[in-house]
Amino acid sequence: MAPIATLKTAFMPALISIFSAVIAALLALAGPAVANSAADSAARGPEAVVLMYHRVGEAQFPSTNVTQDQFRAHLDYLAAEQFNVIGLETLLSALEQGQSLPPRSIAITFDDGYRSVGEVAHPLLAERGWPYTVMVNTRPVDDGFEGHLSWAEMRAMAAEGARFGNHSHSHEPLFVRAEDETPSAWRARIRDDIQTAQTRLEQELGAAVHSSPAVLAYPYGEYNQPLLKLTEALGYIGLGQHSGAIGAQAHRQALPRFPMNERYAAMEGFALKAHSRPLPVVAHQPSDPVRERAQAPRLTVSLADSSDIAPTCFYQGEPLSLTWIEPGKRFAVAGAGDLPVGRSRYNCTAPDGEGNFYWFSQLWIYAKAGT
């Protein structure tokens, strides 16, 4: 059950052109990159970037695909820049224990379990000995859908180092409650959906499945606060598709990942994302991305007390006017105009003084899920 234009609202063309120009200007001000020392890394705590792909080399699905050349170029860049490619479990363990990670730590994930991941991506990753995780929605696998990996193919990949996680059984937008569905009935239905997928994964793939903790990638990267609470109650770590690096302050049920597709996989943007660092956000309001009104929300963001950061925020290709409520600690931004139907987001970045950027994104969902 393939996602429908999973990334089409992620980066609009106007956003790319304006955002890239501003980033280039900020890079010039930030100065040359400085190598991180072990002491610097320890002081920062756990920091990492997670990349999210769907298909590799399936040109008929451009919104969820990267070309083979793009994927190879991404891997070549990570190797040339001496990134520390880690398994998702290594990142989650560091977050849980508050341990630092080596500089330039990055994890690679794929959503849905398409066959091209096994045929194209897996050999390229296996030859480098790099870990990665495939987040699998299990119904199409059980139903033998063409284009999806089979259980046998996933077992062969697991024997060569691949790991697997939960992407639900149905691939429906999990946060959506039907008009005649009570909250308790919704919770029971979604609990069954998530647990059915986890059971099938563990039955078929055993120890190759993230189980301690279990990991759930939300279909379409969409969630609301009730779903985050249910995910936490079930003992899952949650992965979204909103951009940004992961740090100690990240919500364990809404960890960001950088989505990749062929239209926005150029190396300049990829390098910027791969080198990004988490903006030290300790709280933000509203925290629930689901909006009942079209008006673009006013977002209030609180930074760690030790922050000395000057963010620039963007929405629909335009920089937002930022108001400091408490200088250096708490600011507010609001988009102009209405939210588009489906997904959108505010992106906030700031130079880190070492030639890279802090990054935080707030997801918004209005009127229609799963688009």
Backbone torsions as a table, in degrees:
resi	resn	phi	psi	omega
1	MET	NA	92.8	-170.2
2	ALA	-72.4	146.5	175.5
3	PRO	-67.3	154.2	-177.7
4	ILE	-101.2	105.6	176.9
5	ALA	48.2	55.7	-171.5
6	THR	-53.6	-34.6	-171.9
7	LEU	-111.0	9.1	-168.4
8	LYS	-65.4	-26.2	177.2
9	THR	-97.4	1.9	-174.4
10	ALA	-69.3	-49.8	179.4
11	PHE	-136.7	106.7	175.8
12	MET	-77.5	151.8	-177.5
13	PRO	-53.1	-41.2	179.4
14	ALA	-63.0	-38.4	178.3
15	LEU	-59.9	-43.6	-177.1
16	ILE	-62.0	-48.6	-175.3
17	SER	-64.9	-46.0	-178.3
18	ILE	-71.3	-45.0	-178.3
19	PHE	-61.3	-42.7	-179.6
20	SER	-63.5	-39.4	179.8
21	ALA	-64.4	-43.5	179.1
22	VAL	-65.2	-42.7	179.1
23	ILE	-60.5	-42.9	-180.0
24	ALA	-60.4	-41.8	178.5
25	ALA	-64.4	-41.7	179.5
26	LEU	-67.2	-35.4	177.4
27	LEU	-60.2	-40.2	179.2
28	ALA	-62.3	-37.1	179.0
29	LEU	-73.7	-29.6	-173.8
30	ALA	-71.0	-26.6	178.7
31	GLY	87.4	178.1	-176.5
32	PRO	-67.1	151.9	178.8
33	ALA	-66.7	144.8	178.2
34	VAL	-116.4	131.0	-179.3
35	ALA	-64.0	137.0	179.5
36	ASN	-77.8	132.9	174.5
37	SER	-86.3	164.6	177.5
38	ALA	-60.7	-36.4	179.1
39	ALA	-65.2	-41.9	178.0
40	ASP	-60.2	-44.1	-178.3
41	SER	-62.7	-43.6	-179.7
42	ALA	-64.4	-37.9	-179.2
43	ALA	-66.0	-31.7	-178.1
44	ARG	-75.5	-25.3	-172.4
45	GLY	80.4	-165.9	-177.5
46	PRO	-70.7	124.5	174.9
47	GLU	-136.7	136.3	178.5
48	ALA	-162.2	161.7	173.0
49	VAL	-112.0	140.9	173.3
50	VAL	-117.8	125.8	176.6
51	LEU	-93.8	144.7	179.4
52	MET	-128.6	118.5	175.5
53	TYR	-114.0	164.9	170.2
54	HIS	-116.2	-71.5	-176.4
55	ARG	-115.5	156.1	175.5
56	VAL	-131.9	116.7	177.2
57	GLY	81.0	24.9	177.0
58	GLU	-114.9	83.8	-170.3
59	ALA	-63.4	-21.5	-178.6
60	GLN	-73.6	-6.6	179.8
61	PHE	-125.5	65.5	-170.8
62	PRO	-62.7	-28.4	-176.6
63	SER	-73.0	-17.6	179.9
64	THR	-125.1	18.7	-173.5
65	ASN	-124.3	146.8	160.5
66	VAL	-116.0	148.4	178.7
67	THR	-72.2	162.0	177.2
68	GLN	-61.1	-40.0	179.3
69	ASP	-64.5	-40.5	178.4
70	GLN	-63.6	-44.1	-178.7
71	PHE	-64.1	-43.3	177.1
72	ARG	-61.1	-41.8	-179.8
73	ALA	-63.4	-38.8	176.9
74	HIS	-60.8	-47.4	-178.9
75	LEU	-66.0	-40.4	178.1
76	ASP	-61.5	-39.6	179.4
77	TYR	-64.7	-45.0	179.5
78	LEU	-60.0	-38.9	178.8
79	ALA	-69.5	-46.1	-177.4
80	ALA	-64.0	-35.1	-179.7
81	GLU	-88.8	6.6	175.7
82	GLN	57.2	45.5	172.7
83	PHE	-70.1	150.1	176.9
84	ASN	-96.3	95.2	-178.2
85	VAL	-79.9	116.6	-173.6
86	ILE	-117.8	158.5	172.9
87	GLY	-74.2	152.6	179.2
88	LEU	-57.8	-35.5	-179.4
89	GLU	-65.3	-31.7	177.1
90	THR	-66.2	-42.9	177.3
91	LEU	-63.4	-47.0	-177.4
92	LEU	-64.8	-37.1	177.3
93	SER	-64.7	-41.3	178.4
94	ALA	-63.9	-40.9	177.1
95	LEU	-62.4	-45.0	-177.6
96	GLU	-62.7	-40.1	-174.6
97	GLN	-95.4	-3.6	-179.2
98	GLY	67.4	28.9	-177.9
99	GLN	-94.1	148.2	178.0
100	SER	-72.4	156.8	174.0
101	LEU	-116.0	154.5	176.7
102	PRO	-58.5	150.5	176.7
103	PRO	-54.9	150.3	177.8
104	ARG	60.5	39.0	175.6
105	SER	-78.9	136.7	-176.2
106	ILE	-148.0	140.7	178.1
107	ALA	-119.7	150.9	-175.6
108	ILE	-118.6	128.7	179.0
109	THR	-132.6	157.1	175.4
110	PHE	-131.3	136.7	177.2
111	ASP	-102.7	145.2	171.0
112	ASP	92.7	-32.0	178.7
113	GLY	81.6	45.2	177.6
114	TYR	-74.8	152.1	-175.7
115	ARG	-62.3	-30.4	-179.1
116	SER	-64.4	-23.1	175.7
117	VAL	-63.3	-42.8	178.1
118	GLY	-73.0	-39.1	-174.1
119	GLU	-79.6	-34.1	-173.4
120	VAL	-111.8	-54.8	-173.5
121	ALA	-72.1	-43.8	-175.2
122	HIS	-56.5	-48.7	179.4
123	PRO	-59.8	-37.6	-179.5
124	LEU	-67.6	-37.0	177.8
125	LEU	-76.4	-39.9	-178.1
126	ALA	-64.5	-36.1	-178.5
127	GLU	-69.0	-22.0	175.1
128	ARG	-92.3	-9.8	-177.1
129	GLY	71.6	28.5	-176.0
130	TRP	-94.7	134.9	177.7
131	PRO	-76.7	156.0	174.7
132	TYR	-161.3	166.7	-178.3
133	THR	-130.4	135.8	173.6
134	VAL	-105.8	121.9	177.3
135	MET	-91.2	117.1	-166.9
136	VAL	-110.9	126.2	165.5
137	ASN	-90.0	120.9	-160.6
138	THR	-84.5	-21.7	-177.9
139	ARG	-59.4	-48.7	179.9
140	PRO	-63.9	-27.5	176.6
141	VAL	-70.1	-48.0	178.1
142	ASP	-61.4	-33.4	-179.1
143	ASP	-87.2	-0.8	176.8
144	GLY	69.2	34.8	-178.4
145	PHE	-62.4	135.1	176.3
146	GLU	-65.2	139.9	-179.5
147	GLY	95.0	-13.6	176.8
148	HIS	-102.2	149.5	174.2
149	LEU	-61.5	146.0	172.3
150	SER	-89.8	165.6	176.0
151	TRP	-60.2	-40.1	179.9
152	ALA	-63.2	-41.7	178.5
153	GLU	-65.4	-38.5	177.9
154	MET	-67.5	-35.9	177.2
155	ARG	-64.1	-39.0	177.5
156	ALA	-64.5	-39.9	176.9
157	MET	-65.7	-40.0	179.1
158	ALA	-60.8	-36.5	179.6
159	ALA	-64.8	-18.0	179.3
160	GLU	-111.9	21.8	168.9
161	GLY	106.9	-7.2	179.3
162	ALA	-69.5	149.2	173.8
163	ARG	-124.8	164.3	-170.5
164	PHE	-137.2	150.3	179.5
165	GLY	-141.0	176.9	-171.4
166	ASN	-87.7	128.7	175.7
167	HIS	-124.7	24.1	-176.8
168	SER	81.1	168.0	175.1
169	HIS	-87.7	-43.0	-171.2
170	SER	-88.5	-26.7	-169.6
171	HIS	61.8	26.5	171.3
172	GLU	-83.0	155.8	173.0
173	PRO	-62.6	108.2	-167.7
174	LEU	-69.0	-25.9	-175.1
175	PHE	-78.1	-13.7	-172.8
176	VAL	-78.2	126.6	176.0
177	ARG	-107.9	128.3	-179.7
178	ALA	-62.6	156.4	-175.4
179	GLU	-57.8	-37.9	-177.1
180	ASP	-98.8	15.8	-176.1
181	GLU	-102.3	126.3	177.6
182	THR	-74.9	158.8	176.5
183	PRO	-55.5	-40.3	-179.6
184	SER	-67.9	-37.5	177.3
185	ALA	-67.3	-40.0	175.8
186	TRP	-60.1	-46.9	-179.9
187	ARG	-59.9	-42.3	179.9
188	ALA	-63.9	-41.7	-179.6
189	ARG	-65.7	-45.1	-177.7
190	ILE	-71.8	-37.3	175.5
191	ARG	-58.1	-44.5	179.5
192	ASP	-64.5	-40.7	179.3
193	ASP	-60.8	-49.0	-178.5
194	ILE	-66.2	-46.6	-176.2
195	GLN	-70.8	-31.4	174.7
196	THR	-60.8	-44.5	178.8
197	ALA	-63.2	-44.4	-178.8
198	GLN	-63.4	-41.3	179.3
199	THR	-62.6	-45.2	-179.3
200	ARG	-65.0	-41.1	177.9
201	LEU	-59.8	-47.8	-177.4
202	GLU	-69.0	-34.9	177.0
203	GLN	-62.8	-40.8	-173.4
204	GLU	-89.9	-32.5	-170.2
205	LEU	-120.0	-6.9	172.2
206	GLY	56.4	-126.6	-173.3
207	ALA	-69.5	-9.6	178.3
208	ALA	-78.4	-2.6	-177.8
209	VAL	-97.4	136.5	173.7
210	HIS	-66.2	113.1	-176.4
211	SER	-129.0	-17.2	-175.8
212	SER	-139.9	79.2	3.7
213	PRO	-84.3	160.4	170.3
214	ALA	-71.7	150.8	-175.8
215	VAL	-126.2	130.3	179.2
216	LEU	-119.4	122.1	170.6
217	ALA	-95.6	119.4	-176.5
218	TYR	-67.4	132.7	174.3
219	PRO	-54.6	131.5	-178.2
220	TYR	64.6	7.1	-177.3
221	GLY	69.5	19.9	-171.5
222	GLU	-103.7	139.7	-179.2
223	TYR	-158.8	164.8	167.9
224	ASN	-134.2	179.6	-176.3
225	GLN	-63.2	-42.5	176.6
226	PRO	-59.1	-36.6	178.4
227	LEU	-68.9	-38.8	177.1
228	LEU	-61.7	-40.7	179.5
229	LYS	-66.0	-40.0	177.8
230	LEU	-66.3	-42.9	177.6
231	THR	-57.8	-44.9	178.8
232	GLU	-64.4	-43.6	-179.3
233	ALA	-62.2	-31.6	178.7
234	LEU	-82.3	-6.2	176.4
235	GLY	87.0	23.5	-178.3
236	TYR	-101.6	146.8	162.4
237	ILE	-85.9	138.4	-176.7
238	GLY	-110.3	136.7	178.2
239	LEU	-115.0	131.8	175.5
240	GLY	-102.1	-162.5	173.9
241	GLN	-130.1	15.0	174.7
242	HIS	-81.2	145.7	-172.2
243	SER	-74.3	162.4	175.5
244	GLY	132.5	157.9	174.8
245	ALA	-86.7	161.6	-178.2
246	ILE	-104.2	133.4	176.2
247	GLY	-136.8	-173.7	-174.7
248	ALA	-59.7	-30.6	-176.7
249	GLN	-83.8	-5.0	-173.7
250	ALA	-63.4	141.6	177.7
251	HIS	-68.7	123.5	-173.5
252	ARG	-67.0	-18.6	177.4
253	GLN	-102.6	8.3	178.5
254	ALA	-148.2	54.7	-179.0
255	LEU	-74.3	135.4	-178.3
256	PRO	-79.6	153.5	170.3
257	ARG	-138.5	154.2	176.2
258	PHE	-92.4	112.4	178.4
259	PRO	-74.2	143.5	-179.9
260	MET	-121.7	132.2	165.9
261	ASN	-144.5	167.7	-165.6
262	GLU	-64.8	-28.5	-178.7
263	ARG	-70.2	-29.1	-176.0
264	TYR	-123.2	38.7	-177.9
265	ALA	-110.2	14.4	179.7
266	ALA	-59.8	151.8	-170.2
267	MET	-66.2	-33.0	179.9
268	GLU	-60.5	-48.1	178.7
269	GLY	-68.5	-37.8	179.3
270	PHE	-62.3	-44.6	180.0
271	ALA	-61.3	-42.2	179.4
272	LEU	-59.3	-45.3	-178.7
273	LYS	-69.4	-43.3	-177.8
274	ALA	-61.5	-34.0	-178.6
275	HIS	-89.1	0.0	-173.3
276	SER	-69.0	160.2	178.6
277	ARG	-126.6	157.0	-179.2
278	PRO	-72.5	126.4	168.2
279	LEU	-63.5	129.1	-172.8
280	PRO	-75.8	69.3	-179.4
281	VAL	-85.1	122.9	179.5
282	VAL	-101.0	-18.1	177.4
283	ALA	-164.3	153.2	173.3
284	HIS	-155.2	148.1	-179.7
285	GLN	-137.2	135.5	-3.1
286	PRO	-73.7	148.2	179.6
287	SER	-93.9	-20.2	179.1
288	ASP	-84.1	122.3	-176.9
289	PRO	-73.6	-18.4	-176.0
290	VAL	-77.8	125.4	-176.2
291	ARG	-115.1	135.4	178.5
292	GLU	-91.6	-14.1	177.3
293	ARG	-118.6	152.0	-178.1
294	ALA	-75.4	-21.5	-176.7
295	GLN	-58.8	130.6	178.4
296	ALA	-59.6	129.1	-173.1
297	PRO	-73.6	157.9	166.8
298	ARG	-87.0	120.9	-178.6
299	LEU	-105.0	126.6	175.7
300	THR	-108.3	129.1	-174.4
301	VAL	-123.7	129.3	175.8
302	SER	-107.8	130.0	179.8
303	LEU	-101.5	160.2	176.3
304	ALA	-58.0	147.8	-175.7
305	ASP	-58.3	-29.2	-176.3
306	SER	-83.7	2.5	-174.3
307	SER	-70.5	140.2	171.0
308	ASP	-133.1	67.6	-167.0
309	ILE	-127.4	140.7	177.8
310	ALA	-118.6	90.8	-175.4
311	PRO	-73.4	154.8	166.6
312	THR	-121.1	128.8	-176.3
313	CYS	-113.7	149.5	-175.8
314	PHE	-131.3	150.2	174.2
315	TYR	-151.6	124.8	179.4
316	GLN	51.3	43.3	175.4
317	GLY	84.4	0.2	-176.9
318	GLU	-120.4	137.1	172.5
319	PRO	-67.4	142.0	-178.3
320	LEU	-96.6	148.5	173.3
321	SER	-73.7	125.3	-176.2
322	LEU	-105.8	131.4	178.2
323	THR	-114.3	123.3	175.9
324	TRP	-81.3	121.9	175.3
325	ILE	-86.1	-44.5	169.2
326	GLU	-126.8	111.1	-174.2
327	PRO	-51.3	128.0	178.7
328	GLY	79.5	-8.6	-174.8
329	LYS	-123.7	-38.2	-172.2
330	ARG	-144.5	126.8	-178.5
331	PHE	-136.3	167.1	179.3
332	ALA	-135.5	145.0	174.7
333	VAL	-138.9	154.9	176.1
334	ALA	-147.9	135.9	177.1
335	GLY	-76.5	155.7	174.7
336	ALA	-93.9	143.6	178.4
337	GLY	83.3	-171.4	-175.3
338	ASP	-94.8	155.6	172.2
339	LEU	-69.0	143.5	173.4
340	PRO	-73.3	159.1	173.6
341	VAL	-65.3	134.5	-178.2
342	GLY	99.6	-139.5	-175.6
343	ARG	-102.6	145.4	170.1
344	SER	-152.7	-179.1	178.8
345	ARG	-165.1	159.6	166.8
346	TYR	-96.2	134.3	174.0
347	ASN	-113.1	130.8	177.0
348	CYS	-122.4	128.3	178.8
349	THR	-132.4	163.0	176.8
350	ALA	-159.7	140.5	176.5
351	PRO	-63.3	141.7	-177.5
352	ASP	-95.9	3.2	-179.8
353	GLY	84.4	-2.4	-179.8
354	GLU	-122.0	16.3	178.8
355	GLY	91.7	0.9	179.2
356	ASN	-117.9	-173.4	-174.9
357	PHE	-133.0	138.4	163.8
358	TYR	-71.6	150.7	-175.6
359	TRP	-149.1	133.6	174.5
360	PHE	-143.5	137.3	176.5
361	SER	-126.9	141.3	172.4
362	GLN	-114.1	120.8	179.7
363	LEU	-78.0	143.2	169.8
364	TRP	-127.2	141.9	176.1
365	ILE	-130.1	123.4	-179.5
366	TYR	-132.3	128.1	165.5
367	ALA	74.5	-37.3	-176.8
368	LYS	-143.5	126.6	179.9
369	ALA	-95.2	162.2	172.5
370	GLY	69.8	31.3	-179.7
371	THR	-118.2	NA	NA
